[in-house]
Amino acid sequence: MMAGGRNALLSAAVAAALGWTGELSAQTGPEGGPSEPARIIFEGATVIDGTGAGARAGLAIVVEGDQISAIAPAGELGPEAHEGAEILDASAWFAIPGLVEAHTHVATSANRARAEFLLNRQLYGGVTTARDMAGDVRSLMDLQRASLVQEIPAPDLHFAALMAGPRFFTDPRTVSSAAGETPGEVSWMQAVTKDTDVVEAVTLARGTWAAGIKTYAAIDGELLAAIAAEAGRQGIPVWSHTHVGPARALEVAGAGVRSMSHVCSIGSAAIPDDVFREGQEGKRTGFVDVDLDDPAVDAVFALMKRNRTVLDATIRVVVQIGQRRMAEIDRVNAPRPPGAAPGPSRRPGPPRGPPIDRRRRGVRPRCETADAVALTRRAYEAGVMVATGTDGMTPPDSAFPALHEEIRLFHDDVGMPMLDVLRAASFHGAVALGMEDTIGTLEAGKHANIVFLREDPLTGPESLQSLELTVKRGTLYYRRDFVLGEPPPGTGPPRD
């Protein structure tokens, strides 16, 4: 068959698959705002689609409304495909899937201005989907709606309803997130025990419009498994802390949860039984030294791989804690100015660890930055799906969101190739959400969530700051239009 005939047939096939007719309708934009064309063709891009495949040059990405309708070699789209479409020259750009922030907190306290500031920075930094891991659902529902209808520039926002043991609800963060109500007694923050009606509890959580149920502290393995099983029956995933004591990492991995947060707590599997028992009996608390090379840790990773449980590592949080600790040491050891009154005396010795959290019964594994990096590397090498979640924010004057820092840690410190890092920052986050059929890769039929870069992203994480354009559900957000703005009061880095 002649090349021209082959291309004509391919064009006709693509046109038929996309349902192209002579008449097109415009995509509805926000009230008073611009509408995007019904069809946009990004022509000539080098595509890294997030499936694990390498880069492919010279492709056309066809967007119809809020979906990708085709990805094909640019030369194989005939005149029917181009008719009525807006054609954007992407031949100098690299296309990757929209990034997924797998662990953020934008509404621990309901502050609309602060949340909008953070979400705006995420979207213009390439984040098209964000998973908020528990906050004030009343605020989160409003932000979710505002994002979907393009009232505000923000990633698609999905959030958790929280379940924890009664002891956890003395935590001031829960008080903020249930302001005006009693934490532990509201549908988005429920205290659960062995006597809880799990069917009712899961139903109440689903009624908040939450995309998942987050399990936190003071839950045993039997209760956690019951919550996960009932959540599965009702079609909502469970996102658990890696250690929810008394359930340790191995029990959590075997309970049927969709994702586990905080790599350091994997070390709970290696806490000696007698030490752990003393913690549960209230005889000791705080951090304990453990052998992170214990085979029990590898058993957790093996079970996670088998169950396709995503590890939301949050390495960045451990780095931040280490930096704060070093700053405290520097302040203690800093020479006093001449004439300054002597400070309080202190016995020489090693730096003190973080203060004991008296709100939680039990012990936790001590874990420094190097440990978090090494554990994440072992999880990755064991075949666990690791996702990029940050559990925090960059300083208010930072031009890019925290996810860029977590991506850098995955590449520079953990040692993951950028092809795998990009998959962790897109597809694995989608799996954690249970949305891998609609987001996470660049494929026909999925949401048009695309990031376009000037520089090759496979060369390193710095390339992500060459961002030209973020496309979220078919709407274009050019980086040149990004305005950081004045940070609202309280735009600090909340942490899980």
Protein Blocks (a to p, Z undefined) as FASTA:
>chain_A
ZZklmmmmmmmmmmmmnopafbdcdddddehiacddfbdcdehiacdehnopacdehiac
ddehjbcfbdcdfklpcfklmgopacddfklbccddddddfbdcfblbacfklmmmmmmm
mmmnopabdcdebiafklmmmmmmmmmnomagcdddddddddddfklmmpfklmmmmgoi
aehiafklccddfkbcfklmmmmmmmnopabdcddehiafklmmmmmmmmmmnopacddd
fblcfbdfklmmmnopabdehjklmmmmmgcfklmmmmmnopagcjddddfkbfklmmmm
mmmmmnopacdfklmlmmmmmmmmmmmmmmmmpccdehiacdddddedddddddddfkbg
cddddddfklmmmmmmmmmmnopacdddekiacdfkbcbdfklmmmmmmmmmnopafklm
mmmmmmmmmmmnopmmmgoiacehiacdddddfbdfklojklmmmcfbdceehiacdfkl
pcfbjadehiacddZZ
